[in-house]
């Protein structure tokens, strides 16, 4: 697994925990999709929700895997997340 893939994921989650949208935005591709238990959000919707609709408090990555297909990396994280939802 390329070492930069997990590092990019860690940087993104750190920015989201800090509600730092400016730091998170360049780490997220415009075509990214965020799948949650009750909703699927695009990049703009996810960033808009961070800090306003949802405040992340704690995050533990329980499992992580990266699948490489050609020049594309698919990263899957199983996380335990503590958050306050408005």
N, CA, C and O of each residue as an XYZ file, in Angstrom:
344
protein
N       0.840     -1.169      0.000
C       0.000      0.000      0.000
C       0.893      1.242      0.000
O       1.816      1.335      0.808
N       0.630      2.188     -0.890
C       1.425      3.420     -0.886
C       1.267      4.153      0.448
O       0.141      4.371      0.897
N       2.369      4.536      1.084
C       2.284      5.143      2.412
C       1.550      6.473      2.430
O       1.035      6.868      3.476
N       1.486      7.172      1.310
C       0.823      8.470      1.301
C      -0.698      8.359      1.391
O      -1.344      9.317      1.816
N      -1.291      7.234      1.009
C      -2.747      7.087      1.048
C      -3.261      7.122      2.496
O      -4.135      7.938      2.789
N      -2.770      6.288      3.405
C      -3.231      6.389      4.797
C      -2.911      7.748      5.422
O      -3.688      8.250      6.235
N      -1.780      8.346      5.053
C      -1.415      9.660      5.571
C      -2.423     10.717      5.128
O      -2.823     11.564      5.928
N      -2.837     10.675      3.866
C      -3.841     11.627      3.380
C      -5.155     11.443      4.123
O      -5.812     12.421      4.479
N      -5.538     10.203      4.355
C      -6.761      9.928      5.106
C      -6.658     10.485      6.525
O      -7.602     11.105      7.017
N      -5.531     10.270      7.179
C      -5.331     10.778      8.539
C      -5.395     12.302      8.568
O      -5.984     12.884      9.479
N      -4.791     12.947      7.575
C      -4.840     14.415      7.501
C      -6.271     14.907      7.323
O      -6.674     15.896      7.935
N      -7.036     14.215      6.485
C      -8.428     14.605      6.263
C      -9.247     14.453      7.546
O      -9.966     15.375      7.933
N      -9.144     13.302      8.204
C      -9.920     13.099      9.425
C      -9.511     14.092     10.508
O     -10.363     14.561     11.264
N      -8.230     14.418     10.596
C      -7.781     15.417     11.569
C      -8.433     16.771     11.275
O      -8.913     17.442     12.188
N      -8.448     17.166     10.013
C      -9.076     18.438      9.633
C     -10.569     18.425      9.961
O     -11.103     19.419     10.453
N     -11.243     17.306      9.692
C     -12.674     17.217      9.989
C     -12.933     17.262     11.494
O     -13.902     17.879     11.935
N     -12.080     16.616     12.282
C     -12.220     16.674     13.741
C     -12.059     18.097     14.259
O     -12.706     18.486     15.231
N     -11.199     18.871     13.610
C     -10.963     20.260     14.000
C     -11.983     21.213     13.369
O     -11.947     22.415     13.629
N     -12.891     20.683     12.544
C     -13.859     21.488     11.779
C     -13.127     22.514     10.919
O     -13.606     23.633     10.732
N     -11.971     22.128     10.401
C     -11.142     22.995      9.564
C     -11.452     22.711      8.095
O     -10.774     21.921      7.439
N     -12.495     23.377      7.598
C     -12.944     23.145      6.227
C     -11.888     23.550      5.202
O     -11.760     22.911      4.158
N     -11.135     24.602      5.493
C     -10.098     25.062      4.563
C      -9.000     24.014      4.403
O      -8.470     23.839      3.305
N      -8.656     23.320      5.474
C      -7.638     22.263      5.393
C      -8.205     21.004      4.755
O      -7.489     20.293      4.049
N      -9.482     20.719      4.993
C     -10.098     19.498      4.470
C     -10.389     19.584      2.973
O     -10.197     18.603      2.254
N     -10.841     20.719      2.500
C     -11.315     20.854      1.113
C     -10.319     20.381      0.057
O     -10.718     19.639     -0.841
N      -9.040     20.773      0.117
C      -8.122     20.322     -0.934
C      -7.779     18.830     -0.865
O      -7.215     18.282     -1.812
N      -8.111     18.181      0.234
C      -7.841     16.749      0.380
C      -8.981     15.887     -0.167
O      -8.857     14.665     -0.244
N     -10.090     16.527     -0.547
C     -11.279     15.813     -1.020
C     -11.491     16.118     -2.494
O     -11.601     17.282     -2.880
N     -11.548     15.086     -3.313
C     -11.832     15.263     -4.732
C     -13.258     15.781     -4.900
O     -14.141     15.451     -4.109
N     -13.476     16.588     -5.927
C     -14.808     17.140     -6.171
C     -15.854     16.060     -6.425
O     -17.042     16.298     -6.203
N     -15.448     14.890     -6.881
C     -16.385     13.797     -7.167
C     -16.565     12.853     -5.975
O     -17.245     11.834     -6.097
N     -15.967     13.177     -4.830
C     -16.045     12.301     -3.659
C     -17.478     12.164     -3.160
O     -18.298     13.071     -3.304
N     -17.754     11.009     -2.570
C     -19.058     10.718     -1.979
C     -18.823     10.226     -0.554
O     -17.965      9.375     -0.319
N     -19.583     10.759      0.388
C     -19.501     10.361      1.788
C     -20.755      9.573      2.124
O     -21.867     10.093      2.030
N     -20.575      8.326      2.514
C     -21.703      7.444      2.816
C     -21.832      7.331      4.329
O     -20.928      6.847      5.010
N     -22.959      7.782      4.835
C     -23.256      7.729      6.261
C     -24.412      6.760      6.480
O     -24.997      6.255      5.522
N     -24.734      6.507      7.733
C     -25.808      5.558      8.029
C     -27.139      5.994      7.419
O     -27.896      5.149      6.941
N     -27.436      7.279      7.425
C     -28.739      7.731      6.942
C     -28.699      8.634      5.737
O     -29.741      9.122      5.299
N     -27.514      8.873      5.184
C     -27.429      9.819      4.070
C     -26.161      9.595      3.269
O     -25.177      9.045      3.765
N     -26.207     10.026      2.038
C     -25.035     10.055      1.171
C     -24.844     11.503      0.748
O     -25.760     12.123      0.207
N     -23.648     12.046      0.996
C     -23.382     13.456      0.746
C     -22.256     13.629     -0.254
O     -21.343     12.807     -0.332
N     -22.333     14.721     -1.027
C     -21.216     15.068     -1.893
C     -20.238     15.937     -1.096
O     -20.467     16.217      0.081
N     -19.170     16.351     -1.730
C     -18.120     17.109     -1.046
C     -18.670     18.372     -0.389
O     -18.408     18.624      0.787
N     -19.423     19.161     -1.135
C     -19.953     20.419     -0.610
C     -20.879     20.177      0.570
O     -20.790     20.870      1.583
N     -21.765     19.202      0.447
C     -22.696     18.891      1.530
C     -21.955     18.432      2.785
O     -22.305     18.830      3.896
N     -20.940     17.603      2.610
C     -20.170     17.113      3.757
C     -19.461     18.264      4.460
O     -19.522     18.378      5.684
N     -18.793     19.109      3.697
C     -18.077     20.231      4.303
C     -19.040     21.207      4.968
O     -18.722     21.765      6.018
N     -20.219     21.423      4.372
C     -21.215     22.308      4.982
C     -21.721     21.755      6.312
O     -22.024     22.518      7.229
N     -21.813     20.433      6.414
C     -22.326     19.801      7.635
C     -21.315     19.845      8.780
O     -21.699     19.909      9.948
N     -20.035     19.812      8.446
C     -18.992     19.784      9.475
C     -18.965     21.118     10.223
O     -18.825     22.180      9.617
N     -19.099     21.048     11.523
C     -19.050     22.236     12.359
C     -20.398     22.906     12.546
O     -20.577     23.681     13.485
N     -21.362     22.616     11.654
C     -22.681     23.221     11.813
C     -23.723     22.171     12.181
O     -24.367     22.282     13.225
N     -23.897     21.161     11.346
C     -24.868     20.101     11.631
C     -24.268     18.974     12.459
O     -24.974     18.285     13.196
N     -22.965     18.796     12.331
C     -22.295     17.718     13.065
C     -20.947     18.228     13.573
O     -20.189     18.873     12.848
N     -20.679     17.924     14.819
C     -19.394     18.297     15.419
C     -18.707     17.009     15.857
O     -19.151     16.341     16.791
N     -17.625     16.673     15.173
C     -16.892     15.453     15.492
C     -16.098     15.657     16.783
O     -15.420     16.671     16.950
N     -16.189     14.689     17.686
C     -15.506     14.782     18.978
C     -14.330     13.826     19.091
O     -13.281     14.189     19.624
N     -14.497     12.608     18.594
C     -13.445     11.597     18.707
C     -13.588     10.621     17.561
O     -14.697     10.299     17.135
N     -12.450     10.153     17.065
C     -12.463      9.204     15.961
C     -11.361      8.181     16.167
O     -10.204      8.534     16.397
N     -11.730      6.917     16.083
C     -10.760      5.825     16.145
C     -10.911      4.987     14.886
O     -11.996      4.483     14.599
N      -9.825      4.835     14.132
C      -9.833      3.967     12.958
C      -9.623      2.542     13.450
O      -8.569      2.217     13.997
N     -10.630      1.694     13.254
C     -10.550      0.301     13.708
C      -9.950     -0.608     12.646
O      -9.224     -1.550     12.962
N     -10.252     -0.327     11.404
C      -9.709     -1.103     10.286
C      -9.486     -0.155      9.118
O     -10.217      0.819      8.938
N      -8.469     -0.457      8.333
C      -8.203      0.339      7.138
C      -7.661     -0.576      6.060
O      -6.809     -1.427      6.314
N      -8.168     -0.387      4.854
C      -7.644     -1.147      3.724
C      -7.588     -0.240      2.509
O      -8.394      0.678      2.354
N      -6.620     -0.518      1.657
C      -6.467      0.220      0.408
C      -6.413     -0.792     -0.721
O      -5.634     -1.744     -0.680
N      -7.235     -0.582     -1.716
C      -7.216     -1.429     -2.909
C      -6.743     -0.560     -4.075
O      -7.308      0.500     -4.345
N      -5.706     -1.023     -4.754
C      -5.186     -0.318     -5.921
C      -5.727     -0.968     -7.182
O      -5.614     -2.179     -7.370
N      -6.314     -0.150     -8.042
C      -6.811     -0.594     -9.341
C      -6.211      0.365    -10.366
O      -6.692      1.485    -10.541
N      -5.170     -0.083    -11.032
C      -4.459      0.813    -11.945
C      -3.855      1.957    -11.155
O      -3.086      1.742    -10.218
N      -4.208      3.179    -11.540
C      -3.701      4.366    -10.845
C      -4.695      4.901     -9.817
O      -4.510      5.994     -9.281
N      -5.740      4.139     -9.545
C      -6.770      4.555     -8.591
C      -6.623      3.773     -7.290
O      -6.463      2.552     -7.300
N      -6.680      4.487     -6.181
C      -6.653      3.854     -4.860
C      -8.022      4.018     -4.212
O      -8.571      5.118     -4.165
N      -8.559      2.919     -3.718
C      -9.823      2.949     -2.988
C      -9.500      2.659     -1.530
O      -9.025      1.575     -1.191
N      -9.759      3.632     -0.677
C      -9.464      3.525      0.746
C     -10.759      3.293      1.508
O     -11.723      4.042      1.347
N     -10.781      2.269      2.325
C     -11.928      1.986      3.186
C     -11.481      2.070      4.635
O     -10.494      1.449      5.028
N     -12.210      2.837      5.420
C     -11.957      2.954      6.850
C     -13.183      2.474      7.608
O     -14.302      2.889      7.309
N     -12.978      1.606      8.585
C     -14.022      1.290      9.549
C     -13.665      2.091     10.785
O     -12.607      1.887     11.380
N     -14.550      3.006     11.173
C     -14.231      3.924     12.259
C     -15.261      3.840     13.383
O     -16.415      3.466     13.174
N     -14.811      4.193     14.558
C     -15.707      4.419     15.693
C     -15.657      5.926     15.921
O     -14.604      6.495     16.206
N     -16.811      6.549     15.788
C     -16.893      8.005     15.784
C     -17.820      8.478     16.895
O     -18.917      7.950     17.080
N     -17.357      9.481     17.627
C     -18.201     10.161     18.602
C     -18.453     11.558     18.065
O     -17.516     12.285     17.735
N     -19.728     11.930     17.979
C     -20.073     13.224     17.407
C     -21.335     13.771     18.062
O     -22.134     13.028     18.631
N     -21.493     15.082     17.969
C     -22.720     15.750     18.378
C     -23.423     16.168     17.098
O     -22.853     16.866     16.260
N     -24.673     15.732     16.957
C     -25.445     16.039     15.753
C     -26.553     17.012     16.130
O     -27.314     16.771     17.066
N     -26.632     18.113     15.390
C     -27.688     19.118     15.641
C     -28.936     18.782     14.868
O     -29.927     19.508     14.950
